[in-house]
Amino acid sequence: MKYIRNSKGETLVEVIVSLVLFAVLLASVTVMVQTSLNIAERAHERNEETSQSVADIETGQSLTDVDNLTFTFSIHGEIDKEYEIPVVVKQSGGLKVYATE
């Protein structure tokens, strides 16, 4: 027994499969766009925090000392001359800065 297929139109199964494939494709594109927007928002927030930290460092405001991070920087110049510069590490947000005491 041969089945004769109607070549004039699509079957209901073909339409349902097409709709399911379209829905899966649409859902995956939606997830990719949402993920991209979340990544862009987090990058913007980090950029704002870094900009604020840089501004604080440049103006000397809101700097906090980093525990146990002080040292002396020595420069050997002319014969028998040595310069010692005490340095303290401070931070603003996630950025650290080396400053003289």
C-alpha positions as CSV (number, residue, x, y, z in Angstrom):
1,M,0.0,0.0,0.0
2,K,1.4,3.4,-1.0
3,Y,0.8,6.5,0.9
4,I,0.2,9.5,-1.3
5,R,1.6,12.7,0.2
6,N,-0.2,16.0,-0.5
7,S,2.5,18.1,-2.1
8,K,0.4,21.2,-2.1
9,G,0.8,22.0,1.6
10,E,2.6,21.1,4.8
11,T,1.5,18.5,7.3
12,L,0.5,19.3,10.8
13,V,3.6,17.5,12.1
14,E,5.9,19.7,10.0
15,V,4.3,22.8,11.3
16,I,4.6,21.7,14.9
17,V,8.3,20.7,14.4
18,S,8.9,24.1,12.8
19,L,7.3,26.0,15.7
20,V,9.2,24.0,18.2
21,L,12.5,24.6,16.4
22,F,11.7,28.3,16.2
23,A,10.8,28.4,19.9
24,V,14.1,26.8,20.9
25,L,16.0,29.2,18.7
26,L,14.2,32.2,20.1
27,A,14.8,31.0,23.7
28,S,18.5,30.5,23.1
29,V,18.8,33.9,21.5
30,T,16.9,35.5,24.4
31,V,19.3,33.8,26.9
32,M,22.3,35.0,25.0
33,V,21.1,38.6,24.9
34,Q,20.2,38.5,28.6
35,T,23.6,37.1,29.5
36,S,25.3,39.8,27.4
37,L,23.3,42.5,29.1
38,N,24.2,41.2,32.6
39,I,27.9,41.0,31.6
40,A,27.8,44.6,30.3
41,E,26.1,45.8,33.4
42,R,28.7,44.2,35.7
43,A,31.5,45.7,33.6
44,H,29.9,49.1,33.8
45,E,29.6,48.8,37.6
46,R,33.3,47.7,37.9
47,N,34.3,50.6,35.7
48,E,32.4,53.1,37.9
49,E,34.0,51.6,41.1
50,T,37.5,51.8,39.5
51,S,36.9,55.4,38.3
52,Q,35.8,56.4,41.9
53,S,38.9,54.7,43.4
54,V,41.2,56.5,40.9
55,A,39.5,59.8,41.8
56,D,40.0,59.1,45.5
57,I,43.7,58.2,45.0
58,E,44.3,61.3,42.9
59,T,42.7,63.6,45.5
60,G,44.0,61.6,48.5
61,Q,40.5,61.0,49.9
62,S,39.2,57.8,51.3
63,L,42.5,56.1,51.4
64,T,43.0,53.4,54.0
65,D,46.2,51.8,55.2
66,V,46.9,48.2,54.2
67,D,48.1,46.3,57.2
68,N,51.7,45.3,57.5
69,L,52.7,46.8,54.1
70,T,55.2,49.5,54.9
71,F,58.8,49.4,53.8
72,T,61.8,51.6,53.1
73,F,63.0,52.4,49.6
74,S,66.7,52.9,49.4
75,I,68.5,54.9,46.7
76,H,72.3,54.6,46.4
77,G,73.6,57.8,44.9
78,E,77.0,59.4,45.0
79,I,79.8,57.8,46.8
80,D,78.9,57.1,50.4
81,K,75.4,58.6,50.1
82,E,72.3,56.6,50.6
83,Y,68.7,58.0,50.6
84,E,66.0,56.1,52.4
85,I,62.4,56.9,51.7
86,P,59.7,55.3,54.0
87,V,56.8,54.0,51.9
88,V,53.4,53.0,53.1
89,V,50.8,51.1,51.0
90,K,47.3,52.5,51.0
91,Q,44.2,51.5,49.1
92,S,40.9,52.8,47.8
93,G,38.5,50.2,46.8
94,G,40.4,47.4,45.0
95,L,43.3,49.7,44.0
96,K,46.5,50.0,46.0
97,V,48.9,53.0,45.9
98,Y,52.4,53.4,47.3
99,A,52.8,56.7,49.1
100,T,55.5,58.3,51.2
101,E,54.8,58.6,54.9
